[in-house]
């Protein structure tokens, strides 16, 4: 299955927008309000250095577009960006708004959590809250 199709129908995320070479998705675990995933279009892409120069620049441009939209919509105190690929070997950014009031302020979001903690103990919000966040971010996508 194509990664974009897979990502849009995955239970862990909610589709926000297709960008130039990636898809922006809201992560269902919202312990960090506005936490998104930016997923590269090609399923077999696993590292930045494997991209052509044009793909790399376009993906970085999408990251910047997504970041600006999330920042404008969510008004965080800081933003974290992570490109890991440890458990999901596909090129995707975690774009994590951080707030002085969040449970891990000043610390990495993953440190100290058991493996798969984010899947097991999700911070789920109401369907209306998910729609509100998605709508707010879409408003700022340019």
C-alpha positions in Angstrom: 0.0 0.0 0.0 1.2 3.5 -0.8 2.4 5.3 2.3 0.2 8.4 1.7 -2.9 6.2 1.5 -1.7 4.2 4.5 -0.9 7.3 6.6 -4.3 8.9 5.8 -6.2 5.9 7.0 -3.9 4.9 10.0 -5.7 4.8 13.4 -2.7 6.7 15.0 -3.1 9.8 12.9 -5.7 12.2 11.4 -5.1 13.7 7.9 -4.5 17.5 7.8 -3.1 18.2 4.4 -1.0 17.1 1.4 2.0 19.3 0.9 4.4 19.3 -2.0 6.2 16.0 -1.3 4.7 14.9 2.1 1.5 14.6 4.1 0.9 16.4 7.3 -1.0 14.4 9.9 -2.2 15.1 13.5 -0.9 12.4 15.9 -3.9 11.1 18.0 -1.8 11.2 21.1 -2.2 14.9 22.0 -0.3 15.1 25.3 1.5 17.8 23.4 -1.3 19.8 21.8 -0.8 20.0 18.1 1.7 17.1 17.9 2.0 16.2 14.2 3.7 13.8 11.8 5.1 15.0 8.5 5.3 11.9 6.3 7.4 11.7 3.1 5.5 10.6 0.0 7.6 7.6 -1.0 7.1 4.6 1.2 10.7 3.3 0.6 12.4 6.5 1.7 14.3 5.8 5.0 16.9 8.5 5.3 17.5 12.1 4.3 20.8 11.3 2.6 19.0 9.0 0.2 16.9 11.8 -1.2 17.8 13.7 -4.4 18.8 17.3 -3.8 15.4 18.4 -5.1 13.5 15.9 -2.9 15.5 17.0 0.1 14.8 20.7 -0.5 11.1 20.1 -1.1 10.8 18.0 2.0 12.6 20.7 4.1 10.2 23.3 2.5 7.3 21.2 3.6 8.7 20.9 7.1 9.0 24.7 7.2 5.4 25.1 5.9 4.1 22.6 8.5 6.1 24.2 11.3 4.8 27.7 10.5 1.2 26.5 10.4 1.4 24.6 13.6 3.2 27.4 15.4 0.6 30.0 14.2 -2.3 27.7 15.1 -1.1 26.4 18.4 1.0 29.2 19.8 3.6 27.0 21.5 6.5 28.2 23.7 8.9 26.0 21.7 8.9 23.4 18.9 10.7 20.1 18.8 11.6 18.3 15.6 12.6 14.6 15.5 13.5 12.3 12.6 14.0 8.9 14.2 13.0 5.9 12.1 13.7 3.4 14.9 10.4 1.6 15.0 8.9 2.8 11.7 11.6 2.7 9.0 10.0 5.4 6.9 11.1 9.0 6.5 8.9 11.1 8.7 9.3 14.1 11.0 7.7 14.4 14.5 6.7 18.0 14.9 6.0 18.6 18.5 4.8 21.9 19.9 6.0 22.4 23.5 4.4 24.4 26.2 5.8 25.5 29.6 2.8 23.7 31.1 3.5 20.3 29.3 4.4 17.2 31.4 7.9 17.1 29.9 8.9 20.8 29.6 12.6 21.1 29.4 13.1 17.4 28.7 13.0 15.2 25.6 9.4 13.9 25.1 10.6 10.2 24.8 13.1 9.9 27.7 11.9 7.8 30.6 8.9 6.3 28.8 8.7 2.6 28.2 8.7 1.4 24.6 5.4 2.1 22.9 4.1 4.2 25.8 2.6 6.6 23.3 0.5 3.8 21.7 -0.5 2.2 25.0 -1.5 5.2 27.0 -2.6 7.8 24.5 -3.7 11.2 25.6 -7.0 11.2 23.6 -9.1 14.3 23.2 -12.7 14.6 22.0 -13.6 14.4 18.3 -14.5 18.1 18.4 -11.0 18.9 19.8 -9.3 16.9 17.0 -11.4 18.7 14.4 -10.6 22.1 16.0 -6.9 21.4 15.9 -6.9 20.1 12.4 -9.0 23.1 11.2 -6.7 25.6 12.9 -3.6 24.1 11.4 -5.2 23.9 7.9 -6.1 27.6 8.1 -2.4 28.5 8.2 -1.1 26.1 5.5 0.1 28.2 2.7 
